[in-house]
Amino acid sequence: MNHLKTDPAIGMRFLVFALIVGLTFSVSTSAFSHGGKTHSEETFTAFQAVQKATQLYDRLIAAGKLSEGWETGLKTINISTRKTGSKSEYVIQFETDKENPDSVYFFFSKDGMYSGSNFTGE
């Protein structure tokens, strides 16, 4: 007793029901969602800066741009902030006791953008 094959009105009602349900879910999810990072708790943190710096540090070692002594002789990782004019940025320092120079620095803006790296910290 398949009524969909014999009664086209039932098939049409099913199609209308499916469309209503589909539209209800698509409209409700977009109505309750919101845009980008605007909440204060979602800002770029010092911890996230360390995570990004560590990824870059590991890539430099894997690519041979920093020798193995940077990995095996890592002594400390220091986190600080510095202000240059109106800009403020995180400075992540990896310090080793096996290389010269003994530190490499990574810089990130407060919104999470990588702004450079060097051996001087300046």
Helices and strands as residue ranges (DSSP letters): H 3-6, H 8-32, G 40-42, H 46-62, H 69-72, E 74-84, E 87-96, E 103-109, E 114-118
